[in-house]
Amino acid sequence: MCGAGVMGYGLKIAVIDTGVNASHPHICAPTHGIVFDKEETESSCEDVLGHGTAVTAAIQEKAPQADYYIL
């Protein structure tokens, strides 16, 4: 779960992984999906493996007030 600290204000953090499940209860900070593939017809960063969600949640515990960009 997200910590009570106020760390991360003003930070923009990029997470390069399998995506993110933004509705997961451990994802508490704003997350923005970025897709670089021009050939991609569906611009989704939905995490189907779970690894990206776990990594993002772990980082958000330390910086819950940052903005997150899922690449």
C-alpha positions in Angstrom: 0.0 0.0 0.0 1.1 3.6 -0.5 3.1 5.1 2.3 2.0 8.1 4.2 5.1 10.1 3.3 4.9 13.1 1.1 7.8 12.2 -1.1 8.0 12.6 -4.8 6.4 16.1 -5.3 7.4 17.4 -8.7 9.1 14.2 -9.9 8.3 12.5 -13.2 9.2 8.9 -13.1 9.4 6.6 -16.2 8.8 2.9 -15.7 9.9 0.8 -18.6 8.3 -2.6 -18.1 5.3 -4.7 -19.1 2.8 -2.0 -18.5 0.6 -1.2 -15.5 -2.8 -2.3 -14.1 -3.9 1.2 -13.0 -6.9 -0.2 -11.1 -4.7 -2.3 -8.8 -5.1 -1.2 -5.2 -1.4 -0.7 -4.8 -1.2 1.8 -7.7 -2.0 5.1 -6.0 -0.3 7.8 -8.0 -1.2 9.3 -11.4 0.0 7.0 -14.2 0.2 7.9 -17.8 0.7 5.4 -20.6 3.2 6.2 -23.4 3.4 4.0 -26.5 6.3 4.6 -29.0 5.4 2.0 -31.7 4.0 3.9 -34.7 2.7 0.5 -36.0 0.7 -0.1 -32.8 -3.0 0.1 -33.5 -4.1 -0.1 -29.9 -2.3 2.4 -27.6 -2.8 0.5 -24.3 -0.2 0.1 -21.6 -2.4 -2.5 -19.7 -0.1 -4.9 -17.9 -1.1 -8.5 -18.7 1.9 -10.1 -16.9 1.9 -8.2 -13.6 5.6 -7.4 -13.4 5.2 -3.8 -14.4 2.4 -3.3 -11.9 4.5 -4.8 -9.1 7.5 -2.6 -10.0 5.4 0.6 -10.3 3.7 -0.2 -6.9 7.1 -0.7 -5.2 8.4 2.7 -6.5 5.2 4.4 -5.6 5.7 3.3 -2.0 8.8 5.5 -1.8 7.4 8.4 -4.0 3.6 8.4 -3.8 3.3 12.0 -4.9 5.2 11.7 -8.2 3.7 11.4 -11.7 4.4 8.1 -13.4 4.9 7.4 -17.1 4.6 3.8 -18.1 6.6 3.2 -21.3 
